Amino acid sequence: MPVTRRQIVAAIPAAAVAASLPRAPAMAQDGRKVVTFWFAQANSDGQAALRSNLVDAFNASQDKYLLQLEVKGAAVNNLLKVALLAGNGPDIVQTSGPSYLTGIANAGHLLPLDDFAARYKWKERFLPTLLNTGVYGDKLYALPRDYESMHLFYNKQLFSQKGWKVPANRAEFEQVADAALAKGITPFSNGNADWKGVNEWLMTVFFNNVAGPDNVRKALGGELPWTAPPFVEAVELSKAWYNKGYFGKNYFSLTNEQSLLQVVNGKAAMAWNGTWSFGTKSYGMSKPDTAMDVVPIAGLSDRVTEPLLHLACGATLSIAKTSPNAEGAAAVFEFMLSRKFYQDMNRDWPGKWALPVRDLPPDLLQGIGYPLFEKTIVSLHEAFSKGRYGFTTWTFWPNAANVYVMEGIEQVWLNRITAEAFLNRLQTVFSQELKEGKVPPLPPRSA
C-alpha cells in the first residue's frame, strides 16, 4: 500500500529521535553480519533470478556477510524516505534512477562511496557517463545498476502481413497508426495500471524525439525554458496521438506486461518501451525472432534526423549513511561486478542488470539465448560510450519535476489542462529545483 504524505509527516518526530541512535549490525545465527537490501518490483522470473544469482550466490561466496533481500514493490521509494529519515532503512539503498536519488543524497541519508570506489577501482571500471549520475558535490553517492533506453518494439509478422514498413519519421508513424486503427488494431500498446512511470517513458520519447536532445539538454541546464516552442510541440503531439486513440482504449487499465503481450499476439502493432522489458519471458522475449523486433525510435520532427537512443540509468545503488555494515554492502556491490553474476543475471532476467562497466562488455552476453536483447545492449553500449543519446526523465530530471511530468501529462491527455499550462507548471517546479542544486549531473552530448 502506498505511503501517504500524512504518514510521512507523522513519522518525522519519531524518526528524528531514532536517526540519532547508533545502530548495531544484525548478526545471523552463523555469526555473519547481515546486509539488508530492499528491492522494488520483480516478477516471478526476476525474484527467482535475484534469489539464485545474487542472494544465494553471494552468501555462498564468502563467510563474513549474509545478504537478506526483501521485494517491496512499487511503494519502495516512499518506504525508503521514511525509513532513512528514521535511521533504520536497509544497508543497500536502491532507487529507481538518479532523479529519485537526488532528494535522498541532498538530505544527507547516503554514505559517500569514494573510499570504496578507490579500493575497488570503481571509477576506472564504470563508464563515466553513467557513473557521473551518482556524483553530487564532488562526492560519489551511488553506482549505476544498469543502462537502458526506450525502443520501438513491434510485431514484425504483422508488419509483413500488412505491408507496413518500420516508421522512419512522424508521418510514417502516423500512417502505420492510422492503418492499424482502421483494422481494429491498437497502434501503440502501453499501459500504466501497475506503474505510473509509463507516462514518463512516453514523454521521454516525445521530449527528445520532437524537441531534440540538444534542446532537452539546454533546458536541463537552465539555458532554455520548458515553455519554449519545441517542448510545446512535443506535448501537443503527445496529446494529439493520445486523443486519436494511438495508445489504445485501455491505457489506464492495462499493466505493462499485458500491453506488451498485445504486441506479441498481434492485437497491437507497436509499443514504445524500454530494454527492461526483455526481463519477462512471458512477453515473448524468450523466442523473440518468431514475432518481435526491437529498434531505436525514429525522429518525430526535423530536429531529429536519425533514430535516437535515450540514456538512462534505471536504478542506483547506494549505502545508507546509518548502515552498521557498510563494508558488507560494498562487498555485495563488488560481487555484482563479477563476470559470472553479469552473465547469469542477464541470462535469467535480461535487461535489469546491464552493468555499465568497461570490463563487462556486451559480447559477454552472446549466446545467452536472447538475440534481440544481445543486439540491443551492443547498440546501447556503443551509443552511450560515444555520447550519442537523448536524456530520460528518470535519470536527468530532478525529482519534483519528474513527478510532475508523470502526474501532469495525464491532465493534458484528458483535456483538463492545456499544454501551455502543463509546461508553465513544469518550468516553475524545475526552476526551483535547479536553483536548489537538485538537477542530476548532465553528461556531454558527444564523447
Wavefront OBJ file of the C-alpha trace (Angstrom):
o trace
v 0.000 0.000 0.000
v 1.484 3.404 -0.900
v 2.740 5.564 1.937
v 0.717 8.757 2.250
v 2.019 12.249 2.939
v 0.172 12.191 6.281
v 2.021 9.025 7.283
v 5.348 10.551 6.324
v 4.689 13.731 8.312
v 3.504 11.741 11.325
v 6.682 9.688 11.240
v 9.043 12.670 11.336
v 9.229 13.325 15.140
v 9.877 9.682 15.985
v 12.181 9.382 13.004
v 14.297 12.294 14.165
v 14.872 10.623 17.517
v 15.542 7.210 16.010
v 18.006 8.593 13.490
v 20.203 9.921 16.307
v 20.614 6.493 17.910
v 23.547 4.250 16.944
v 22.775 1.009 15.138
v 24.497 -2.298 15.690
v 24.849 -4.686 12.775
v 22.373 -7.538 12.803
v 24.005 -10.934 13.185
v 22.951 -14.178 11.535
v 22.829 -17.437 13.501
v 26.156 -18.487 11.997
v 27.804 -15.272 13.216
v 27.858 -13.456 9.898
v 26.927 -9.771 9.697
v 23.624 -9.245 7.900
v 23.412 -6.984 4.848
v 19.849 -5.803 4.130
v 18.646 -4.864 0.642
v 15.182 -3.628 -0.382
v 14.262 -4.258 -3.996
v 11.404 -2.617 -5.881
v 9.352 -4.588 -8.358
v 10.339 -8.036 -9.561
v 8.183 -10.535 -11.414
v 8.468 -14.271 -10.735
v 11.392 -14.648 -13.145
v 13.152 -11.708 -11.518
v 12.626 -12.896 -7.958
v 13.951 -16.347 -8.819
v 16.994 -14.793 -10.500
v 17.641 -12.497 -7.549
v 17.454 -15.336 -5.031
v 19.654 -17.692 -7.042
v 22.197 -15.429 -8.728
v 22.538 -12.707 -6.116
v 21.446 -13.753 -2.629
v 22.398 -17.441 -2.665
v 25.493 -16.953 -4.812
v 26.853 -14.066 -2.718
v 26.192 -15.852 0.555
v 27.979 -18.951 -0.746
v 30.960 -16.940 -1.982
v 32.222 -15.869 1.461
v 31.607 -16.371 5.190
v 31.663 -12.813 6.610
v 28.302 -11.432 5.447
v 24.770 -12.715 4.927
v 22.697 -10.874 2.322
v 18.968 -10.592 3.053
v 16.714 -9.226 0.306
v 13.098 -8.050 0.507
v 10.964 -7.208 -2.552
v 8.945 -4.137 -1.523
v 7.040 -3.379 -4.744
v 6.149 -0.040 -6.327
v 5.972 1.748 -2.948
v 9.680 1.236 -2.258
v 10.692 4.857 -2.958
v 8.267 6.223 -0.342
v 9.140 3.490 2.143
v 12.819 4.318 1.744
v 12.270 8.006 2.509
v 10.524 7.225 5.793
v 12.976 4.502 6.826
v 16.089 6.523 6.017
v 14.718 9.513 7.905
v 14.235 7.237 10.918
v 17.721 5.826 10.547
v 16.509 2.249 10.167
v 16.455 1.715 6.436
v 18.272 -1.066 4.600
v 22.046 -1.142 4.273
v 21.792 -1.135 0.467
v 19.648 1.711 -0.845
v 18.310 1.182 -4.352
v 16.340 3.923 -6.089
v 14.508 3.968 -9.415
v 17.148 6.182 -11.021
v 19.171 9.362 -10.402
v 16.057 11.541 -10.436
v 14.853 9.679 -7.338
v 18.346 9.691 -5.828
v 18.813 13.466 -5.642
v 16.487 14.118 -2.723
v 17.949 11.298 -0.638
v 21.524 12.371 -1.386
v 20.852 16.052 -0.685
v 19.151 15.151 2.615
v 22.368 13.502 3.816
v 20.972 9.965 4.055
v 23.700 8.301 1.972
v 27.286 7.353 2.660
v 29.852 8.704 0.178
v 31.328 5.801 -1.769
v 34.638 7.420 -2.718
v 36.766 5.342 -0.328
v 35.204 2.103 -1.543
v 35.490 3.311 -5.136
v 39.225 3.861 -4.669
v 39.673 0.434 -3.052
v 37.751 -1.441 -5.741
v 38.711 0.886 -8.648
v 35.050 1.532 -9.467
v 35.744 4.953 -11.024
v 38.114 3.357 -13.510
v 35.781 0.482 -14.308
v 32.392 2.183 -14.792
v 31.549 4.168 -17.928
v 31.932 7.769 -16.704
v 28.746 8.961 -18.438
v 26.681 6.670 -16.200
v 28.840 6.819 -13.082
v 28.663 10.636 -13.011
v 24.894 10.495 -12.493
v 25.652 9.435 -8.925
v 28.044 12.319 -8.157
v 26.814 15.235 -6.025
v 29.020 17.942 -4.564
v 32.144 16.158 -5.861
v 31.296 13.004 -3.918
v 30.115 9.684 -5.316
v 26.893 8.558 -3.649
v 25.629 5.853 -5.999
v 26.646 3.264 -8.540
v 24.502 2.783 -11.652
v 22.894 -0.640 -11.607
v 22.250 -0.675 -15.334
v 21.953 1.269 -18.509
v 18.798 1.253 -20.574
v 16.870 3.098 -23.261
v 13.446 3.475 -24.803
v 12.964 1.480 -28.022
v 10.316 0.659 -30.597
v 9.022 -2.875 -30.047
v 6.933 -4.060 -32.987
v 5.316 -7.224 -34.329
v 7.342 -7.933 -37.442
v 4.960 -10.656 -38.598
v 2.049 -8.216 -38.501
v 4.082 -5.561 -40.316
v 4.952 -8.082 -43.023
v 1.350 -9.257 -43.400
v 0.015 -5.692 -43.698
v 2.842 -4.429 -45.897
v 3.886 -1.802 -43.346
v 7.455 -0.584 -43.052
v 9.166 0.397 -39.834
v 8.456 4.134 -39.366
v 11.392 6.432 -40.096
v 9.660 9.730 -39.186
v 6.465 11.207 -37.733
v 4.474 10.924 -40.958
v 5.287 7.233 -41.306
v 4.390 6.568 -37.661
v 1.023 8.199 -38.267
v 0.482 6.246 -41.500
v 1.019 2.938 -39.704
v -1.051 4.058 -36.709
v -3.994 5.140 -38.882
v -3.837 1.909 -40.881
v -3.783 -0.131 -37.673
v -6.799 1.709 -36.254
v -8.698 1.065 -39.468
v -8.099 -2.673 -38.960
v -9.113 -2.614 -35.285
v -5.505 -2.979 -34.161
v -4.066 -0.823 -31.368
v -1.218 1.257 -32.869
v 0.869 1.602 -29.685
v 0.181 -0.752 -26.800
v 1.123 0.808 -23.467
v -0.471 0.629 -20.041
v 0.253 2.288 -16.704
v -2.083 0.332 -14.413
v 0.835 -1.096 -12.414
v 3.483 1.600 -12.927
v 2.599 5.257 -13.468
v 6.129 5.766 -14.732
v 4.937 4.552 -18.141
v 3.763 8.168 -18.592
v 7.329 9.415 -18.318
v 8.604 6.693 -20.633
v 6.381 8.092 -23.358
v 7.212 11.706 -22.550
v 10.918 10.913 -22.684
v 10.362 9.941 -26.313
v 8.202 12.958 -27.150
v 10.550 15.463 -25.489
v 13.693 14.070 -27.123
v 12.387 12.888 -30.488
v 10.342 16.052 -31.124
v 12.256 18.840 -29.393
v 15.614 17.179 -29.927
v 18.180 16.089 -27.325
v 20.221 19.280 -27.677
v 17.209 21.363 -26.654
v 16.426 18.959 -23.824
v 19.955 19.299 -22.516
v 19.745 23.101 -22.730
v 16.518 23.046 -20.721
v 18.020 20.732 -18.101
v 20.954 23.130 -17.827
v 18.665 26.137 -17.388
v 19.599 27.629 -20.780
v 16.147 27.152 -22.370
v 12.737 27.275 -20.666
v 10.453 24.274 -20.813
v 7.838 26.635 -22.236
v 9.863 27.046 -25.466
v 8.122 26.136 -28.758
v 9.926 22.790 -29.287
v 8.522 21.485 -26.000
v 5.059 22.852 -26.727
v 5.169 20.912 -29.994
v 6.251 17.759 -28.146
v 3.441 17.939 -25.589
v 0.837 18.851 -28.206
v 1.848 15.843 -30.302
v 1.548 13.511 -27.314
v -1.940 14.882 -26.669
v -2.979 14.563 -30.315
v -1.822 10.968 -30.520
v -3.494 10.038 -27.249
v -6.770 11.622 -28.336
v -6.619 9.879 -31.716
v -6.560 6.574 -29.881
v -2.995 5.715 -30.868
v -2.288 4.436 -27.330
v -5.418 2.341 -27.185
v -8.635 2.433 -25.199
v -7.241 0.732 -22.102
v -4.113 2.725 -21.288
v -5.107 3.232 -17.651
v -6.246 -0.356 -17.063
v -3.502 -2.400 -18.763
v -0.324 -3.415 -16.967
v 2.991 -3.134 -18.745
v 3.139 -6.896 -19.191
v -0.384 -7.049 -20.606
v 0.349 -4.243 -23.044
v 3.471 -5.892 -24.421
v 1.661 -9.202 -24.768
v -0.749 -7.411 -27.092
v 2.176 -6.667 -29.401
v 3.406 -10.258 -29.184
v -0.003 -11.682 -30.143
v -0.694 -9.117 -32.868
v -3.537 -7.246 -31.183
v -1.264 -4.216 -31.219
v 1.264 -3.169 -33.823
v 3.915 -1.400 -31.741
v 4.968 -0.227 -28.289
v 7.388 2.388 -27.059
v 9.004 0.521 -24.231
v 12.346 0.017 -22.560
v 15.133 -2.504 -22.583
v 13.975 -3.650 -19.132
v 11.042 -5.303 -20.869
v 13.267 -8.122 -22.051
v 13.152 -9.264 -18.446
v 9.874 -11.179 -18.516
v 9.871 -14.319 -20.591
v 6.087 -14.243 -20.871
v 6.448 -11.139 -23.054
v 7.552 -13.495 -25.803
v 11.161 -12.405 -25.491
v 12.439 -15.925 -24.830
v 11.944 -16.617 -28.548
v 11.783 -13.093 -29.955
v 12.674 -13.964 -33.530
v 9.257 -15.530 -34.081
v 7.210 -12.345 -33.815
v 9.050 -9.368 -32.390
v 11.761 -6.966 -33.376
v 13.238 -4.037 -31.466
v 14.853 -0.926 -32.956
v 15.724 2.647 -31.853
v 12.871 5.150 -32.209
v 12.894 7.439 -35.251
v 12.776 11.206 -35.005
v 9.395 12.906 -34.800
v 10.449 16.296 -36.154
v 13.056 17.857 -38.419
v 15.233 18.409 -35.339
v 15.909 14.651 -35.074
v 17.035 13.135 -38.355
v 18.217 9.722 -37.111
v 16.758 7.094 -34.772
v 17.556 8.028 -31.197
v 18.579 6.143 -28.087
v 17.810 7.635 -24.685
v 20.453 7.479 -21.988
v 19.035 6.047 -18.794
v 20.174 4.610 -15.536
v 17.222 2.534 -14.417
v 18.347 2.111 -10.829
v 21.055 3.353 -8.483
v 22.797 1.503 -5.681
v 23.956 3.317 -2.540
v 24.798 2.621 1.082
v 22.754 4.206 3.856
v 24.718 6.672 5.972
v 23.420 4.949 9.111
v 24.296 1.476 7.843
v 26.135 -0.538 10.507
v 27.532 -2.801 7.812
v 28.824 -0.581 5.005
v 31.707 -2.983 4.369
v 29.267 -5.792 3.718
v 27.160 -3.645 1.389
v 30.269 -2.684 -0.595
v 31.217 -6.359 -0.812
v 27.802 -7.057 -2.365
v 28.404 -4.309 -4.946
v 31.787 -5.776 -5.822
v 30.212 -9.223 -6.187
v 27.742 -7.753 -8.687
v 30.657 -6.686 -10.883
v 31.832 -10.257 -11.419
v 31.558 -11.774 -14.875
v 29.605 -14.785 -13.647
v 26.965 -12.658 -11.928
v 26.684 -10.408 -15.005
v 26.189 -13.341 -17.349
v 23.886 -15.318 -15.061
v 21.591 -12.374 -14.228
v 21.264 -11.281 -17.842
v 20.564 -14.841 -18.905
v 17.827 -15.311 -16.302
v 16.471 -11.740 -16.101
v 17.693 -9.818 -19.158
v 17.512 -6.045 -19.202
v 17.572 -5.467 -15.454
v 21.289 -5.700 -14.726
v 23.160 -4.428 -17.786
v 26.009 -3.019 -15.731
v 27.783 -0.081 -17.461
v 31.243 -1.431 -16.693
v 34.207 -1.444 -19.076
v 35.385 -4.944 -18.200
v 31.854 -6.331 -18.656
v 31.433 -5.714 -22.401
v 28.230 -6.684 -24.207
v 29.947 -9.533 -26.045
v 29.926 -11.439 -22.746
v 26.189 -11.832 -23.315
v 26.492 -13.512 -26.700
v 24.794 -16.876 -26.712
v 22.643 -16.377 -23.598
v 19.547 -17.119 -25.698
v 18.086 -13.664 -26.290
v 19.389 -12.401 -29.649
v 17.263 -9.235 -29.627
v 18.492 -8.341 -26.158
v 22.070 -9.079 -27.170
v 21.979 -6.803 -30.221
v 20.150 -4.073 -28.290
v 22.727 -3.984 -25.499
v 25.528 -3.749 -28.048
v 23.888 -0.719 -29.652
v 23.348 0.950 -26.271
v 26.916 0.382 -25.161
v 28.244 1.896 -28.394
v 25.929 4.921 -28.362
v 26.475 5.711 -24.698
v 30.247 5.264 -24.974
v 30.357 7.754 -27.854
v 27.924 10.286 -26.387
v 25.093 9.812 -28.906
v 21.863 9.867 -26.938
v 18.865 11.720 -25.595
v 18.000 12.256 -21.926
v 15.468 10.260 -19.920
v 13.258 11.878 -17.293
v 14.021 9.360 -14.531
v 17.756 9.894 -14.952
v 18.162 13.626 -15.589
v 15.037 15.467 -14.382
v 15.082 16.479 -10.704
v 12.598 14.570 -8.581
v 9.701 17.030 -8.233
v 9.813 17.961 -11.923
v 9.938 14.294 -12.851
v 6.931 13.507 -10.660
v 5.036 16.402 -12.214
v 5.739 15.093 -15.717
v 4.159 11.779 -14.711
v 1.171 13.327 -12.982
v 0.556 16.407 -15.107
v 0.734 14.882 -18.560
v -2.378 12.805 -17.836
v -4.275 16.049 -17.287
v -3.154 17.213 -20.722
v -4.164 13.967 -22.407
v -7.572 14.053 -20.705
v -8.108 17.664 -21.864
v -8.199 19.045 -18.321
v -5.287 21.459 -18.797
v -3.530 22.867 -21.839
v -0.034 22.015 -22.995
v 0.984 25.575 -22.121
v -0.365 25.268 -18.567
v 1.457 21.966 -18.128
v 4.762 23.405 -19.312
v 4.364 26.585 -17.263
v 3.976 24.489 -14.139
v 6.883 22.257 -15.154
v 9.067 25.334 -15.629
v 8.121 26.671 -12.186
v 8.872 23.386 -10.436
v 12.068 22.785 -12.387
v 13.430 26.316 -11.865
v 13.161 25.953 -8.105
v 14.957 22.606 -8.129
v 17.640 23.970 -10.439
v 18.188 26.851 -8.016
v 18.488 24.370 -5.138
v 21.074 22.263 -6.999
v 18.804 19.235 -7.352
v 19.243 18.616 -11.085
v 21.271 15.419 -11.616
v 24.678 15.888 -13.270
v 24.470 16.290 -17.050
v 26.890 14.420 -19.302
v 28.108 15.879 -22.605
v 26.255 15.076 -25.810
v 29.436 13.907 -27.532
v 32.346 11.822 -26.352
l 1 2 3 4 5 6 7 8 9 10 11 12 13 14 15 16 17 18 19 20 21 22 23 24 25 26 27 28 29 30 31 32 33 34 35 36 37 38 39 40 41 42 43 44 45 46 47 48 49 50 51 52 53 54 55 56 57 58 59 60 61 62 63 64 65 66 67 68 69 70 71 72 73 74 75 76 77 78 79 80 81 82 83 84 85 86 87 88 89 90 91 92 93 94 95 96 97 98 99 100 101 102 103 104 105 106 107 108 109 110 111 112 113 114 115 116 117 118 119 120 121 122 123 124 125 126 127 128 129 130 131 132 133 134 135 136 137 138 139 140 141 142 143 144 145 146 147 148 149 150 151 152 153 154 155 156 157 158 159 160 161 162 163 164 165 166 167 168 169 170 171 172 173 174 175 176 177 178 179 180 181 182 183 184 185 186 187 188 189 190 191 192 193 194 195 196 197 198 199 200 201 202 203 204 205 206 207 208 209 210 211 212 213 214 215 216 217 218 219 220 221 222 223 224 225 226 227 228 229 230 231 232 233 234 235 236 237 238 239 240 241 242 243 244 245 246 247 248 249 250 251 252 253 254 255 256 257 258 259 260 261 262 263 264 265 266 267 268 269 270 271 272 273 274 275 276 277 278 279 280 281 282 283 284 285 286 287 288 289 290 291 292 293 294 295 296 297 298 299 300 301 302 303 304 305 306 307 308 309 310 311 312 313 314 315 316 317 318 319 320 321 322 323 324 325 326 327 328 329 330 331 332 333 334 335 336 337 338 339 340 341 342 343 344 345 346 347 348 349 350 351 352 353 354 355 356 357 358 359 360 361 362 363 364 365 366 367 368 369 370 371 372 373 374 375 376 377 378 379 380 381 382 383 384 385 386 387 388 389 390 391 392 393 394 395 396 397 398 399 400 401 402 403 404 405 406 407 408 409 410 411 412 413 414 415 416 417 418 419 420 421 422 423 424 425 426 427 428 429 430 431 432 433 434 435 436 437 438 439 440 441 442 443 444 445 446 447
